Structures are given as structure tokens and as C-alpha cells.
Amino acid sequence: MLAYHSVTRLLSKGLALAAVAMTMVGYQAAQAQSCPRPVGMDERYCDADGDLVADTPTDPAQIVNPDTLLISYTSSEDPAVYSETWQEFTDYLKEVTGRDVQFVPVDSEAAQTEALRAGRLHIMGTCTGCTPRAVNQAGYVPFAIFAKEDGSFGYEMEVITRIDSGLEKLEDIKGRRIAFTQPSSNSGYISARILIEEETGFKDGVDYEANFSGGHENSILGVYNGDYDAAPIANDVLNRMCIAGQVECNQFRTLYKSATFPSGPFGYAYNLDPKLQEKIREAFYTFDFTGTKLAEAFDRAAFGPITYKEDWEVIRLIQEKDPPQ
């Protein structure tokens, strides 16, 4: 389980026991049916092996084996700009799978999830907080994540401010304009709001003015340009913007930094042909980042393996306490 000091506090309040109990009840109830699944998973999916993601269908008629693989990435707020960045990988994916590959820009994580559910998308990278909904409602099977050279992965939520804002500590946000990103974001809203309240006792919209910027990049630029006094953001996005020269990192002060969360995962639709699933995983796990645009844009060295059941446990606990809007 990921290190997370505030989750320890939540555990002491019995949240973990409640979550485990709910899961057990859900499985016990589902076992009475012909198709077991955890609480919250759509009825079109089964989870007989208990890994919390949809099983590949046993009926051959339900298996999908497309000639062209449709892939998208929306962990960024502007997915269209990454089409060229992903070209080297999509070329490699084509080589390994023997299929044509098309990168598909989509407008939002919600649109992306719906496209996967409807069969108009086969592979996607999405945001951390969006993942449980995609798993339960669209048959999303996460299996990979951006990793560093040492194999570690993830990011931290930071509450940032400009160095000349007059804010020195987190408690100084009282009465100030704070920019959250969007309701589905883990670090930009869901966890951020909980952690701010745990650390300060402040409630959004009561003790400080809460705004939605639309995304991490917007929040970072808003703080940088003085439109907001502070903002909770994912620091991997901030690092990318600094590398790209969009902002100067020495102009920010960090008021709070969380423990590590998993970053947005990569996965495929549950009903893809099993042999094709294996080839997709092979392409991700063997892709060489050296000298690629992906390495430059994301400052990562590989795609590392993950499991939704283990690596998203903290995110699920948080969302059970405070579901996304």
C-alpha cells in the first residue's frame, strides 16, 4: 500500500474496516449471482478472480479484435498537443501488435471513458482520480504507469503559491482565492480538499474562496500570473511545465506537500482479444524511452507494471469517503 500519512488517520477512524466490510458484503451478495462483481461495478462486467477489474469475456462472441487500435491520453489538460509526442510509441505499438494504431485526442476524461465503454477506444492513459470510475463503468483494465529509472512511480499533491503572495504556510490561505482543478481530479480536488481540511480545519467555500480552473496547467498558470492566491496541483505536471519553459519554478512556494500518489495509469478495454492484450502489455513494458519525445515531455524512463487492486487502494478509500462529483 502506498505511504500516505493522512490515510493512516482515516484508518484510525475505521474507514478501512468499513471499506473492507463493504467489499466483502458486495462480493458475498454477488456470489449468489452467476456473475460476481464488487460493489459499484456495472452489471455488464464480471470479476470472478476478485482483482477488482472486469474479466475478459468467456464468450468468444464478445471478444473484440480490431484491425486498428485507437489510443488516447488525457492525463494532460490539452491532449491534442501530445499527438506528436506519442508518435514514437504508437509506431512501436504498431510494430509489436501488427495492427494499425491511431492516436485519438478527446476533450475530457469523461468523454474518454464513455468512448472506451462504447467501443470507440481501445487503449487509454487517464488521470489518477478518474481511474475507479473508468474501471467500474467502462471495463477499463489499468496495467502500466510512467516510471522513473529506479522503477519508482507517482507524484505528490502540492499546494503552491507565488513567492510574493504573502502566504508562508497552509493556514495563510484563510480568506484567499484557491484554485481547484476539476471535480474528478484526485490531487486537484478530491484528496486536496480533504487534506487541506485535515491540516487546517478549513472548509472550501467557507474559510477560503474555492474556484475551479479546469485543469492543473490552468491552476499553475493562474497562480503564476496572480489570478489565484494558491492552488493544489500534481507536481509532475508542474515539473513538466518548468522543463518546457512555460513557468519558472523559482517563482513558486510550496505550502503543503502530500505523500506519494500513483500517477495516471495506462490500460485497455476488458474485452480485447487475450493475445492482443498480451501484445499491448509487451509493447508498453519493452518500449525504450531513450531519446524519445515521451522521455523529454514527461521526464520518465519506462512504463512500469501496476495492479489496480493494490496500487489504487488509497484512491479508492478516499473516494469511498468522499465520492467524485
C-alpha positions in Angstrom: 0.0 0.0 0.0 1.3 3.4 -0.8 2.6 5.6 2.0 0.1 8.2 3.0 0.1 9.8 6.4 -3.4 11.2 6.3 -4.9 7.8 5.3 -3.4 6.4 8.5 -5.6 8.9 10.3 -8.6 7.8 8.3 -7.8 4.2 9.1 -7.9 5.0 12.8 -11.4 6.3 12.3 -12.5 2.9 11.0 -12.7 3.8 7.3 -10.6 0.9 6.2 -12.7 -1.6 8.2 -15.8 -0.1 6.7 -14.3 -0.3 3.2 -13.3 -3.9 3.6 -16.7 -4.8 5.1 -18.5 -3.1 2.2 -16.3 -5.0 -0.3 -16.9 -8.3 1.5 -20.7 -7.7 1.6 -20.6 -6.8 -2.1 -18.8 -10.0 -3.0 -20.9 -12.2 -0.8 -24.0 -10.8 -2.4 -22.6 -11.1 -5.9 -21.5 -14.7 -5.3 -25.2 -15.6 -5.2 -25.4 -14.5 -8.8 -23.8 -16.2 -11.8 -21.5 -13.2 -12.3 -19.6 -12.0 -9.2 -18.5 -8.3 -9.1 -17.5 -5.8 -6.5 -19.9 -3.1 -5.3 -20.0 -0.2 -7.8 -19.1 -2.2 -10.9 -21.5 -2.1 -13.8 -23.7 -5.1 -14.3 -22.3 -5.7 -17.8 -18.9 -6.8 -16.2 -17.8 -9.8 -14.1 -14.9 -10.1 -11.7 -14.7 -13.8 -10.8 -11.0 -13.6 -9.9 -11.5 -10.7 -7.4 -8.9 -8.4 -8.8 -11.5 -5.5 -8.9 -11.3 -5.1 -12.7 -13.6 -6.6 -15.3 -12.7 -10.1 -16.5 -12.2 -10.8 -20.2 -15.4 -12.3 -21.5 -15.5 -16.1 -21.8 -18.0 -15.9 -24.7 -15.9 -15.6 -27.9 -18.7 -13.6 -29.5 -18.0 -10.8 -27.0 -14.3 -10.6 -27.8 -13.0 -7.6 -29.8 -10.1 -8.0 -32.1 -9.7 -4.7 -34.1 -7.5 -4.1 -37.1 -6.9 -0.5 -35.9 -6.1 0.2 -32.3 -7.5 3.5 -31.0 -5.4 5.1 -28.2 -5.8 8.3 -26.3 -4.1 10.1 -23.4 -5.9 12.7 -21.3 -3.9 12.9 -18.1 -2.9 16.3 -19.5 -5.3 19.1 -19.8 -4.6 19.6 -23.5 -4.5 16.1 -25.1 -4.3 17.3 -28.7 -0.8 18.7 -28.2 0.6 15.2 -27.3 -0.3 13.5 -30.6 3.3 14.1 -31.9 4.8 13.3 -28.5 3.3 9.8 -28.6 4.2 9.1 -32.3 7.3 7.1 -31.5 5.4 4.9 -29.0 2.4 4.4 -31.3 4.8 3.4 -34.1 6.3 0.8 -31.7 2.9 -0.4 -30.6 2.0 -0.9 -34.3 5.2 -2.9 -34.8 4.7 -5.2 -31.7 0.9 -5.8 -32.2 0.9 -5.9 -36.0 -2.1 -3.6 -36.0 -2.6 -0.1 -37.3 -2.6 2.4 -34.4 -4.4 5.8 -34.3 -3.9 8.4 -31.6 -7.3 9.9 -30.7 -7.4 13.3 -29.0 -10.5 13.6 -26.7 -11.9 16.6 -24.9 -12.2 15.3 -21.4 -11.7 12.2 -19.2 -15.5 11.8 -19.2 -15.6 11.7 -23.0 -12.6 9.3 -23.0 -14.3 6.9 -20.5 -17.5 6.9 -22.5 -15.6 6.2 -25.7 -13.9 3.2 -24.1 -17.3 1.9 -22.8 -18.9 2.3 -26.2 -16.0 0.5 -28.0 -14.8 3.6 -29.8 -11.4 3.4 -27.9 -9.2 0.5 -27.0 -6.2 1.9 -25.0 -6.0 5.0 -22.9 -4.0 6.8 -20.3 -6.2 8.7 -17.9 -6.0 10.6 -14.6 -5.5 9.1 -11.1 -8.9 10.2 -9.7 -10.7 9.2 -12.9 -9.5 5.6 -12.8 -12.0 4.0 -10.4 -14.9 5.3 -12.5 -13.3 4.1 -15.7 -12.7 0.6 -14.2 -16.2 0.2 -12.8 -18.2 1.9 -15.6 -16.2 1.3 -18.7 -14.4 -2.0 -18.3 -11.0 -0.3 -18.1 -8.1 -2.5 -17.2 -5.1 -0.5 -15.9 -1.7 -2.3 -16.2 1.1 0.3 -16.7 2.3 3.6 -15.4 5.1 6.1 -16.1 8.1 5.1 -14.0 11.5 6.6 -13.1 14.9 5.0 -13.8 14.8 3.3 -10.3 11.3 1.8 -11.1 9.5 4.1 -8.7 6.4 6.0 -9.8 3.9 8.5 -8.7 3.6 12.2 -7.8 2.8 14.4 -4.9 0.0 16.9 -4.4 1.4 20.3 -3.6 -0.4 23.4 -2.6 1.5 26.2 -4.3 1.6 30.0 -4.2 3.7 32.7 -5.7 6.8 33.6 -3.7 5.5 37.2 -3.5 1.9 36.3 -2.5 2.4 36.9 1.3 1.4 33.3 2.0 4.1 31.4 4.1 2.2 28.4 5.4 -1.0 26.5 4.6 -3.1 28.2 7.3 -2.5 31.5 5.4 -5.0 30.5 2.7 -7.8 31.6 5.0 -10.0 34.1 3.1 -7.9 33.7 -0.1 -8.8 32.7 -3.6 -7.9 29.0 -4.1 -8.0 27.2 -7.5 -9.0 23.6 -7.6 -8.7 21.9 -11.0 -11.9 19.9 -11.6 -14.2 17.7 -9.5 -12.8 14.3 -10.9 -9.2 15.2 -10.1 -7.5 13.4 -7.2 -4.8 15.9 -6.3 -6.6 18.8 -7.8 -9.7 18.5 -5.8 -10.8 15.2 -4.1 -7.8 14.5 -1.9 -6.7 18.1 -1.9 -9.9 19.3 -0.2 -9.7 16.5 2.4 -6.1 17.1 3.2 -6.5 20.9 3.5 -9.4 20.4 5.9 -7.4 17.8 7.9 -4.4 20.0 8.2 -6.1 23.3 8.9 -9.8 22.7 9.7 -10.7 24.9 6.8 -13.7 24.1 4.5 -13.8 25.1 0.9 -16.3 27.9 0.2 -16.4 28.7 3.9 -12.9 29.5 5.1 -11.5 30.3 1.6 -12.9 31.1 -1.8 -12.9 27.9 -3.9 -12.7 28.1 -7.7 -12.4 25.5 -10.5 -9.7 26.4 -13.1 -10.4 23.4 -15.4 -7.1 21.7 -15.0 -3.7 21.5 -13.4 -2.0 23.6 -16.1 -4.7 26.3 -15.7 -4.2 26.3 -11.9 -0.5 26.6 -12.2 -0.6 29.4 -14.7 -3.3 31.1 -12.7 -1.1 31.2 -9.6 1.9 32.2 -11.7 0.0 35.1 -13.2 -1.6 36.2 -9.9 -5.1 35.2 -10.8 -5.3 32.9 -7.8 -3.6 33.1 -4.4 -2.8 29.3 -4.2 -3.7 26.0 -5.8 -3.4 22.3 -5.1 -1.7 20.7 -8.1 0.1 17.5 -9.2 3.8 18.3 -9.0 4.6 16.1 -12.0 2.5 18.5 -14.1 4.4 21.4 -12.6 7.7 19.8 -13.3 6.8 19.2 -17.0 5.7 22.9 -17.3 9.0 24.0 -15.8 11.0 21.8 -18.2 9.0 23.1 -21.1 9.7 26.7 -20.0 6.0 27.5 -19.5 6.7 28.8 -16.0 9.7 29.4 -13.8 9.7 27.1 -10.8 11.7 29.5 -8.7 8.6 31.8 -8.6 6.6 29.3 -6.6 6.5 28.4 -2.9 5.1 25.1 -1.6 2.7 25.5 1.3 2.0 21.8 1.6 3.2 18.5 0.1 1.4 15.2 0.4 2.9 11.7 0.4 3.1 9.9 -3.0 0.0 9.1 -5.1 0.1 6.9 -8.2 0.1 8.9 -11.4 -2.4 8.4 -14.2 -2.3 4.8 -15.5 -2.4 3.2 -18.9 -4.8 0.4 -19.7 -7.0 -1.3 -22.3 -10.6 -2.4 -22.8 -11.5 -5.6 -20.9 -13.0 -7.3 -24.0 -9.9 -7.1 -26.2 -8.6 -10.5 -27.5 -6.4 -12.0 -24.8 -3.5 -12.5 -27.3 -3.8 -8.8 -28.3 -3.9 -7.8 -24.6 -0.6 -9.6 -24.2 1.0 -7.9 -27.1 -0.2 -4.5 -25.9 1.4 -5.1 -22.5 4.6 -6.3 -24.2 4.7 -3.0 -26.2 4.4 -0.9 -23.1 6.8 -2.8 -20.9 9.6 -3.1 -23.6 9.4 0.4 -25.1 12.8 2.1 -24.9 12.3 5.7 -23.7 15.9 6.7 -24.5 16.0 9.9 -26.6 12.2 9.9 -27.2 9.8 12.7 -27.1 8.0 10.9 -24.3 11.1 10.9 -22.1 11.6 14.6 -22.8 8.0 15.6 -22.2 7.3 13.5 -19.1 10.8 13.1 -17.6 10.3 9.4 -17.2 12.4 6.4 -18.2 9.9 3.5 -18.7 6.4 2.1 -18.4 6.2 0.2 -15.1 3.7 -2.5 -14.2 0.9 -1.8 -11.7 -2.2 -3.5 -10.4 -5.4 -1.6 -9.7 -6.3 -3.7 -6.6 -3.1 -2.8 -4.8 -1.8 0.5 -6.2 -5.2 2.3 -6.2 -6.2 1.2 -2.7 -5.6 4.6 -1.2 -7.5 6.3 -4.0 -10.5 4.0 -3.5 -10.5 4.6 0.2 -10.5 8.4 -0.3 -13.3 8.2 -2.9 -15.4 6.0 -0.7 -15.2 8.7 2.0 -15.8 11.5 -0.5 -17.1 10.3 -3.9 -16.2 12.4 -7.0 -18.9 14.7 -8.2 
